[in-house]
């Protein structure tokens, strides 16, 4: 079975920008992967509308080039914006992610807007990073993301919750193919070439565990066939949303690097 774990583009870019110096060729390869070449569109400071001019991904790297540099990723969903700046809350929630960067010159947010094309067998993605200035986002990240140690502890609890939810679903009975995929995910890793070589072991473990949990949640929410009634469906959905929240928070904690 050919499975790989995926990390959000904003998480990947935050991890690479935490390195100093940044190898731009490796960054572009890791973040773009099989996408079409990413483009960058600056948002107007006056009304927040995107500029009409598209630039290559290197333009975003230019904007983040100064040091010392703080970076973070947010992974908002409807009803849970996390530390997302208010001015881009809607766009970031639609995208499910955003990158936050602070340099001595500016605080910025970059939201990857993804246009999908092709087929299920041969999918393609056009990605445009919409970049704009925001107030200092660090206090919100400090308050809502938590420490890497807390995230690792919550992940262990999240794995137990996911296991219990899958038992209640009786996955093996109603989706034997899904049960096999979930089991296979235990041995799948994030491709090493997509991560910076200097990434420390704890961050790598947290990212991998969180990606596995999110993959399990995505699989388990594909079908309501195991729910006998609406109450059971709601109970399952509630449990899996909480597991996904734990995984998203852990990813954000692992991707955040604050200098002070």
C-alpha positions in Angstrom: 0.0 0.0 0.0 1.5 3.3 -1.1 0.8 5.8 1.7 2.6 9.0 2.7 1.9 11.5 5.4 1.3 15.0 4.3 1.9 18.2 6.2 0.2 21.5 5.4 2.2 23.8 3.2 2.3 26.5 5.8 3.7 24.1 8.4 6.4 23.0 5.9 7.3 26.6 5.1 7.4 27.6 8.8 9.8 24.7 9.5 12.2 25.7 6.7 12.1 29.4 7.6 13.1 28.5 11.2 16.4 27.4 9.7 19.2 30.0 9.2 20.5 30.3 6.6 17.7 29.0 4.4 18.6 26.9 1.3 16.1 28.3 -1.1 16.2 25.5 -3.6 15.5 22.9 -0.9 12.6 25.1 0.5 10.9 25.4 -2.9 11.2 21.7 -3.6 9.9 20.7 -0.2 7.0 23.1 -0.1 5.9 22.8 -3.8 6.4 19.0 -4.1 4.1 17.9 -7.0 2.2 21.2 -7.2 2.5 23.6 -10.1 5.1 26.3 -9.3 3.7 28.4 -6.4 3.0 32.1 -6.9 2.8 35.0 -4.4 0.3 37.9 -4.5 0.8 40.9 -2.1 -2.4 42.2 -0.5 -2.9 46.0 -0.5 -2.4 47.7 2.9 -5.3 50.1 2.2 -8.2 47.7 1.5 -6.7 44.2 1.9 -7.5 43.3 -1.7 -4.9 41.2 -3.5 -2.5 42.7 -6.1 -3.0 41.7 -9.7 0.7 40.8 -10.0 1.8 37.3 -9.4 5.4 36.7 -8.3 7.4 33.4 -7.7 7.6 31.8 -4.3 11.0 33.4 -3.9 9.2 36.7 -3.4 7.8 35.3 -0.1 11.2 34.1 0.9 12.5 37.6 0.2 9.9 39.1 2.5 11.0 36.7 5.2 14.7 37.1 4.7 15.6 39.4 7.6 16.8 38.0 10.9 16.1 37.5 13.8 12.9 35.8 12.4 9.9 34.4 14.3 7.7 31.9 12.5 4.5 30.0 13.2 1.7 28.2 11.4 -2.0 28.3 12.2 -4.5 25.7 11.2 -8.0 27.1 11.7 -11.3 25.4 11.1 -14.8 26.8 11.3 -15.5 27.6 15.0 -11.8 27.3 16.0 -9.7 30.1 14.5 -6.8 29.5 16.9 -4.2 32.3 16.8 -5.2 33.4 13.2 -5.1 37.2 12.8 -8.6 38.6 12.5 -8.0 40.3 9.2 -7.4 37.0 7.4 -9.5 34.7 9.6 -12.1 34.0 6.9 -9.5 33.3 4.1 -7.3 31.2 6.4 -10.2 29.2 7.6 -11.2 28.5 4.0 -7.7 27.4 3.3 -7.3 25.6 6.6 -3.9 27.1 7.2 -1.7 30.2 7.2 1.9 31.1 7.7 2.9 33.8 10.2 6.3 35.5 10.1 7.9 38.4 12.0 11.1 40.1 11.1 12.6 43.4 12.3 10.9 45.1 9.4 7.4 43.6 9.4 4.8 41.1 10.7 3.1 39.3 7.9 0.7 36.5 7.2 0.6 34.3 4.1 -2.4 32.3 3.2 -2.1 29.6 0.5 -5.1 29.6 -1.8 -5.3 26.3 -3.6 -7.1 25.7 -6.9 -7.4 22.0 -7.7 -7.6 20.5 -11.2 -7.2 17.2 -12.9 -8.7 13.9 -11.7 -8.7 11.8 -8.6 -6.0 9.6 -10.1 -3.9 12.5 -11.4 -4.7 15.5 -9.2 -3.1 18.9 -9.7 -2.8 22.0 -7.6 -2.3 25.7 -8.4 -1.2 27.5 -5.2 -1.2 31.3 -4.7 0.2 32.7 -1.4 -1.7 35.9 -0.5 0.6 37.9 1.6 -0.2 40.9 3.8 0.9 42.8 6.9 -0.8 42.1 10.3 -0.2 43.3 13.9 2.2 41.4 16.1 0.8 37.8 16.2 3.2 36.4 18.8 1.0 37.0 22.0 -1.9 35.1 20.4 0.4 32.2 19.4 1.9 32.1 22.9 -1.5 32.0 24.5 -3.3 29.5 22.2 -0.7 27.1 20.8 1.0 26.0 24.0 4.3 24.3 24.4 5.7 21.4 22.4 5.8 19.3 25.6 2.1 19.9 26.2 1.4 19.1 22.6 3.2 15.8 22.9 1.3 14.8 26.0 -2.0 15.7 24.4 -1.1 13.7 21.3 -0.9 10.5 23.4 -4.3 11.2 24.7 -5.6 12.0 21.2 -4.4 8.6 20.0 -6.4 6.9 22.7 -9.5 8.9 21.8 -9.1 8.1 18.1 -8.7 4.4 18.9 -11.9 4.5 21.1 -13.8 6.3 18.4 -12.8 3.8 15.7 -13.8 0.9 18.0 -17.2 2.6 18.4 -17.4 2.9 14.7 -16.7 -0.9 14.3 -14.4 0.0 11.4 -13.3 -3.5 10.7 -16.9 -4.6 10.1 -18.3 -1.8 7.9 -15.1 -0.8 6.1 -12.5 -3.5 6.1 -10.5 -1.6 3.5 -10.4 1.4 5.8 -9.3 -0.7 8.8 -6.3 -1.9 6.8 -5.4 1.7 5.7 -5.6 2.9 9.3 -3.3 0.0 10.5 -0.8 0.8 7.7 -0.6 4.4 8.8 1.2 3.4 11.9 4.4 2.7 9.9 4.2 5.7 7.5 6.5 8.7 7.9 6.6 12.2 6.5 9.1 12.1 3.6 12.5 13.1 5.0 13.3 15.3 2.0 10.4 17.6 2.8 11.8 18.4 6.3 14.9 20.5 7.2 17.9 18.3 8.0 18.3 20.2 11.3 14.8 19.5 12.6 15.1 18.2 16.2 13.8 14.8 17.1 11.0 15.9 19.3 9.5 18.2 16.7 9.7 15.5 14.1 8.0 13.0 16.4 5.2 15.4 17.2 4.7 16.4 13.5 4.6 12.7 12.4 2.1 11.7 15.2 -0.1 14.7 14.5 -0.1 14.0 10.7 -1.1 10.3 11.4 -4.0 11.4 13.7 -5.3 13.9 11.1 -5.0 11.2 8.4 -7.0 8.8 10.6 -9.7 11.4 11.3 -10.0 12.2 7.6 -10.5 8.5 6.8 -12.9 7.9 9.7 -15.1 10.8 8.6 -15.5 9.6 5.0 -18.6 7.5 5.7 -21.5 7.5 8.2 -22.4 3.9 7.4 -21.6 2.7 10.9 -23.9 5.2 12.6 -27.3 3.6 13.4 -28.9 6.9 14.1 -28.2 10.7 14.1 -27.2 10.6 17.8 -24.4 8.1 17.2 -23.3 10.1 14.1 -23.1 13.2 16.2 -21.2 11.5 19.0 -18.7 10.1 16.6 -18.3 13.5 14.9 -17.7 15.3 18.2 -15.0 12.8 19.3 -13.2 13.0 16.0 -13.3 16.8 15.9 -11.6 16.9 19.3 -8.9 14.5 18.1 -8.4 16.7 15.1 -8.1 19.8 17.3 -5.4 18.1 19.4 -3.5 17.2 16.2 -3.8 20.7 14.7 -2.6 22.3 17.9 0.4 19.9 18.1 1.4 20.7 14.5 1.2 24.4 15.2 3.3 24.0 18.3 5.9 22.0 16.4 6.0 24.6 13.6 6.4 27.6 15.8 9.8 29.1 16.5 9.8 32.3 18.6 13.0 34.1 19.5 11.7 35.8 22.5 
